[in-house]
């Protein structure tokens, strides 16, 4: 079994090291799982790429900007049977991903998304960000009738072959709406076994990249447009 971890980055020199160090490589080795780490970097000007390579990651430079664009570039290049995603700012529990992968396998699931709201650490989410997420969560649940409480979570664990059953990866949104779009595609597909599990969110390392208001409006508009098209 091979596991590919994909991280989109841009100027994350403070967070990339702790993020990669958190992965419990001994737990992977104990289970005879091969580990591949792919960094899809938006041409960082700091030491992100250098640190990532020092930690054993393969760095793919993607000049085109966008959160979704990074995954659209990285996912086809992943060689693992299972893909794990997340941010490179030390907010997601990469020290737990081996247990998430085991859950995917043991429960014969195809796609897992994580609920950050199950355990928000101090300083992990501003009040404005929390409110915006809540609006987006309810909107997605009402429009698509799927039982997901964290529509914006960026940590997913899924079988790569599941990508073959949904819309072509290149047709996904290039920006932040990619996160909600992949959940919609996975959870509404009748043959894909999807589940949301409780997780956590820690305070980030480095500067905040998300523009809460503008990104929130884009995500909200996308949900309505996606509903009309689907």
VEXDREN-2710 file (C-alpha; in Angstrom, 1 decimal):
% VEXDREN-2710
k/r/px/py/pz
1/UNK/0.0/0.0/0.0
2/UNK/1.3/3.4/-0.9
3/UNK/0.1/6.7/0.6
4/UNK/0.6/10.0/-1.2
5/UNK/0.5/13.2/0.9
6/UNK/-0.2/16.3/-1.2
7/UNK/0.3/19.8/0.2
8/UNK/-0.2/23.1/-1.7
9/UNK/2.2/25.7/-0.6
10/UNK/3.2/29.3/-1.1
11/UNK/5.7/31.0/1.3
12/UNK/5.1/28.5/4.2
13/UNK/8.7/28.3/5.5
14/UNK/7.4/28.5/9.1
15/UNK/4.8/25.8/8.8
16/UNK/6.2/23.3/6.2
17/UNK/8.8/21.8/8.5
18/UNK/6.5/21.2/11.6
19/UNK/3.8/19.9/9.2
20/UNK/6.1/17.3/7.6
21/UNK/7.8/16.4/10.9
22/UNK/4.3/15.6/12.4
23/UNK/3.8/12.7/10.1
24/UNK/4.4/9.5/12.1
25/UNK/6.7/7.7/9.7
26/UNK/7.2/4.9/12.2
27/UNK/3.5/4.2/12.1
28/UNK/3.6/4.0/8.3
29/UNK/6.7/1.7/8.4
30/UNK/5.1/-0.5/11.0
31/UNK/2.1/-1.1/8.7
32/UNK/4.4/-1.6/5.6
33/UNK/2.9/1.5/3.9
34/UNK/5.1/3.4/1.5
35/UNK/5.0/7.2/1.9
36/UNK/5.2/9.7/-0.9
37/UNK/5.1/13.5/-0.1
38/UNK/4.3/15.9/-2.9
39/UNK/4.6/19.7/-2.4
40/UNK/2.8/21.7/-5.1
41/UNK/4.4/25.1/-4.7
42/UNK/3.2/28.3/-6.1
43/UNK/6.7/29.6/-6.7
44/UNK/7.5/30.6/-3.1
45/UNK/10.1/33.3/-2.6
46/UNK/11.1/32.1/0.9
47/UNK/12.7/28.8/2.0
48/UNK/9.5/26.6/1.6
49/UNK/10.9/24.5/-1.3
50/UNK/14.3/24.1/0.3
51/UNK/12.9/22.9/3.6
52/UNK/10.4/20.6/1.9
53/UNK/13.2/18.9/-0.1
54/UNK/15.3/18.6/3.1
55/UNK/12.4/16.7/4.7
56/UNK/12.3/14.3/1.8
57/UNK/9.4/15.7/-0.2
58/UNK/9.1/16.0/-4.0
59/UNK/8.5/19.6/-5.0
60/UNK/6.3/20.4/-8.0
61/UNK/6.4/24.1/-9.0
62/UNK/3.1/25.3/-10.3
63/UNK/3.3/28.9/-11.7
64/UNK/-0.5/29.1/-12.1
65/UNK/-2.1/30.4/-9.0
66/UNK/-4.9/28.9/-7.0
67/UNK/-5.7/26.4/-4.2
68/UNK/-7.6/24.2/-6.5
69/UNK/-5.1/24.6/-9.3
70/UNK/-2.4/23.2/-7.0
71/UNK/-4.5/20.0/-6.4
72/UNK/-5.4/19.7/-10.0
73/UNK/-1.7/19.6/-10.8
74/UNK/-0.7/17.4/-7.9
75/UNK/-3.3/14.7/-7.8
76/UNK/-2.6/13.3/-11.2
77/UNK/1.1/13.0/-10.3
78/UNK/0.4/11.2/-7.1
79/UNK/1.5/7.5/-7.4
80/UNK/-0.2/6.3/-4.1
81/UNK/-3.2/4.1/-3.8
82/UNK/-4.5/6.6/-1.2
83/UNK/-4.2/10.3/-1.1
84/UNK/-4.1/12.5/2.0
85/UNK/-4.3/16.3/1.7
86/UNK/-4.0/19.3/4.0
87/UNK/-2.4/22.7/4.5
88/UNK/1.3/23.2/5.2
89/UNK/0.8/25.7/8.1
90/UNK/0.8/23.1/10.9
91/UNK/-3.0/23.6/11.5
92/UNK/-4.1/20.0/10.5
93/UNK/-3.3/16.9/12.6
94/UNK/-0.8/15.2/10.3
95/UNK/0.3/13.2/13.4
96/UNK/-3.1/11.4/13.1
97/UNK/-3.2/10.7/9.4
98/UNK/-2.1/7.0/9.8
99/UNK/-5.2/6.4/11.9
100/UNK/-7.4/8.2/9.3
101/UNK/-5.9/6.0/6.6
102/UNK/-6.6/2.9/8.7
103/UNK/-10.2/4.0/9.2
104/UNK/-10.6/4.4/5.4
105/UNK/-9.3/0.9/4.9
106/UNK/-11.1/-0.8/7.8
107/UNK/-14.5/0.7/7.0
108/UNK/-14.0/0.1/3.3
109/UNK/-14.6/3.8/2.5
110/UNK/-13.6/5.7/-0.6
111/UNK/-13.5/9.2/0.7
112/UNK/-13.1/10.8/4.1
113/UNK/-13.3/14.4/4.9
114/UNK/-12.4/15.8/8.4
115/UNK/-14.5/18.1/10.7
116/UNK/-12.2/20.8/12.2
117/UNK/-15.1/22.1/14.3
118/UNK/-15.0/18.9/16.5
119/UNK/-11.9/20.4/18.2
120/UNK/-10.9/24.0/17.5
121/UNK/-7.7/24.9/19.4
122/UNK/-7.2/28.4/20.8
123/UNK/-6.3/30.9/18.1
124/UNK/-7.1/28.5/15.3
125/UNK/-10.1/30.4/13.8
126/UNK/-11.2/34.0/14.1
127/UNK/-14.8/34.9/14.9
128/UNK/-15.2/36.2/11.3
129/UNK/-13.8/33.1/9.8
130/UNK/-16.0/30.9/12.1
131/UNK/-19.1/32.8/11.0
132/UNK/-18.3/32.6/7.4
133/UNK/-17.6/28.9/7.6
134/UNK/-20.9/28.3/9.4
135/UNK/-22.9/30.1/6.6
136/UNK/-21.1/28.0/3.9
137/UNK/-21.6/24.8/5.9
138/UNK/-25.4/25.3/6.1
139/UNK/-25.6/26.5/2.6
140/UNK/-23.9/23.4/1.2
141/UNK/-26.0/21.0/3.4
142/UNK/-29.3/22.6/2.3
143/UNK/-28.4/22.9/-1.4
144/UNK/-27.0/19.4/-1.8
145/UNK/-28.6/17.5/1.0
146/UNK/-25.3/16.0/2.2
147/UNK/-24.4/15.4/5.9
148/UNK/-21.2/17.4/6.0
149/UNK/-20.6/19.9/8.9
150/UNK/-17.3/21.3/7.7
151/UNK/-17.6/22.2/4.0
152/UNK/-14.2/24.0/3.9
153/UNK/-12.0/21.4/5.6
154/UNK/-8.8/20.9/3.5
155/UNK/-7.9/17.5/5.0
156/UNK/-9.2/14.6/3.0
157/UNK/-8.2/10.9/2.8
158/UNK/-9.4/9.0/-0.2
159/UNK/-8.6/6.3/-2.7
160/UNK/-7.1/7.7/-5.8
161/UNK/-9.3/5.5/-8.0
162/UNK/-12.3/7.5/-6.7
163/UNK/-11.2/10.4/-8.9
164/UNK/-12.0/8.3/-11.9
165/UNK/-15.7/8.1/-10.9
166/UNK/-16.4/11.8/-10.5
167/UNK/-16.1/14.7/-13.0
168/UNK/-12.7/15.2/-14.6
169/UNK/-10.2/16.8/-12.3
170/UNK/-9.4/19.6/-14.8
171/UNK/-13.1/20.7/-14.6
172/UNK/-12.8/21.5/-10.9
173/UNK/-12.5/25.1/-9.7
174/UNK/-9.0/26.6/-9.6
175/UNK/-9.6/28.5/-6.4
176/UNK/-10.8/27.9/-2.8
177/UNK/-14.2/26.4/-3.9
178/UNK/-12.2/23.3/-4.9
179/UNK/-12.6/22.1/-1.3
180/UNK/-16.4/22.2/-1.3
181/UNK/-16.6/20.9/-4.8
182/UNK/-14.7/17.7/-4.2
183/UNK/-16.9/17.0/-1.2
184/UNK/-20.0/17.6/-3.3
185/UNK/-18.8/15.3/-6.0
186/UNK/-17.8/12.5/-3.6
187/UNK/-20.8/12.6/-1.3
188/UNK/-23.4/12.8/-4.1
189/UNK/-22.0/10.0/-6.1
190/UNK/-24.1/6.9/-5.5
191/UNK/-21.2/4.4/-5.8
192/UNK/-18.6/6.3/-3.7
193/UNK/-18.6/5.5/0.0
194/UNK/-18.0/8.8/1.8
195/UNK/-17.8/9.8/5.4
196/UNK/-17.0/12.9/7.6
197/UNK/-15.0/12.2/10.7
198/UNK/-14.2/14.4/13.7
199/UNK/-10.8/16.0/13.7
200/UNK/-9.2/19.3/14.9
201/UNK/-7.6/22.6/13.9
202/UNK/-4.6/24.1/15.5
203/UNK/-3.3/27.7/15.4
204/UNK/-1.3/28.3/12.2
205/UNK/2.4/28.9/11.7
206/UNK/3.2/31.9/9.5
207/UNK/1.0/34.5/7.9
208/UNK/-2.7/34.0/7.1
209/UNK/-3.3/33.7/3.3
210/UNK/-7.1/33.5/3.2
211/UNK/-9.1/36.6/2.5
212/UNK/-12.1/35.8/4.7
213/UNK/-14.7/38.0/3.1
214/UNK/-13.7/37.8/-0.6
215/UNK/-13.0/34.1/-0.5
216/UNK/-16.2/33.5/1.5
217/UNK/-18.3/35.3/-1.1
218/UNK/-16.6/33.4/-4.0
219/UNK/-17.3/30.1/-2.2
220/UNK/-20.9/31.0/-1.5
221/UNK/-21.5/32.1/-5.2
222/UNK/-19.9/28.9/-6.3
223/UNK/-22.3/26.7/-4.3
224/UNK/-25.3/28.3/-6.0
225/UNK/-23.8/28.0/-9.4
226/UNK/-22.8/24.4/-8.8
227/UNK/-26.4/23.6/-7.7
228/UNK/-27.8/25.1/-10.9
229/UNK/-25.4/23.1/-13.1
230/UNK/-25.5/19.8/-11.3
END
